[in-house]
Amino acid sequence: MNIKKIGEEIRRIRTLRGYSQETLAEKIGVSYQQIQKYEKGDSELKINRLESIAEALEVPLLELININSSELSDPKQNYREKNQKLFQLTKEEQDFLRLYRKIKSPDIRKSIITLIKSLLKEEE
């Protein structure tokens, strides 16, 4: 992982979202100066901080990391890249999944799945 590339990706997505460095900093509980350091690649990013940033920017963690096959020694990288594209979630899907995961009751979760299945049957 190239820390500068990750920082560039954070900046790119942050600006696409219309967030200032201050806004992102507030969302993850750091100073805007720390965001500057992350974006410039001047500060190490631990995985839990990357997860917080990804959540605040409402993107999958893998989108922030944006690993190139040349950066990996794994020969199955091309296969992984193709699968990642297949499984990238839209903003709407991310929102649904984020909200669904907040539901603690297994019964309510099961009811939601049942509802979705019945809606799909009606569409057919």
N, C-alpha and C positions, 0 to 999 in steps of 0.2 A: 504494500500500500504506500503510495506516495502522498505524504501529508500535505504538500502544496496543492496537488490535484484535488484532494478532498476539500481543502479550504476554498479552492476556486468553485467547486461544485456547491458548497454551502452558500457562497456569495451569489452564485447564479440563481439558485432556487429561492433564496431569501429575496432577491430583487424581483424575481418573477411573482412572488407572493405579495410584493408591495410592502414588505417589512423593512423597517430601518434596523440598523444594528442594535439600537436601544430596545426596540420592540422584541427582537429575538432574544436579547439578553434578559429582559424581564420574564419572558416565557420560560427560560431555562434556569433562571436564578444566578446569573453571573453579571459582571459589568460589561458595558459595551466595548471597553478596551480589550476584554478577554475575547469577545467575538472578533475584533480586529485581528488579534493574534492568531486565532483559529483560521480565519480566512486567508491570512498571509502565509500560513504554514509555520509560524514562529512559535507555536505552542503545541505540545503533544496532546492528542485527543485520545482519551481512554474510551473503551467501548460503551460504558454507561453514559458518558457525555454525548457520544455520537447518537445513541438511542434517544436521548432527550432532545437533541437538535432535530433528528428525523421526525419525532413526534410533533414538535413545535412547528416544523415546516410542513407537516402532514404529508410526508413521503415515506416510502419504504426505506429502511436502513441501507439496503443494497444500492439504492439510487444515489445515496450520498457517497458511498464508497466507490462505485463506478469503476470496478476493477477491469483492466484490460488483460487479454490473454497473454500478452508479452510480459506482464508482471507476475504471472504464475508459472510454476513449473509443471502443473498438472496437465497432462495431454488431453484430458476430457473437458477442458475449458470451453471449447466451441460448443459441445453438447450442453454444458451448463448455461452458456450465454443464450442459446436458443430457447432453453426452458425458462430462463428468467424473463425473456420477452413474452412468452406465453402466459406467465403467471403474474405479470405486472398488473397491479390493481388501478382502476380509475379512481378519481377523487371520491366519487359517489360510493364505490365499493369499499374504499378505505374508511369512509365515514360510517358505513353500515357495520363493518367489521369492528371498528373501534367501539361503537355504541353497543353492539352485540356482546362484546367481551366484558363490558361493564355490568351486564346483567348477571347477578349472582345466583338466581334461582334456576336450577336445572329444569323445573317444570315450565317456567316462562320461556326458557330457551327452546325447549321441546315444542311448545305451542307456536313459537315463531316459525320454526322449521315446518311444522304441520301447515300453518297458514300459507307459507310460501309454496309448498307443494300443491295445496288446493288451488291457489291462484294460477299456478302453472297449468294445472289441468283445465281450468276455465279458459285459458288462452289457447289451448290446443283445439 
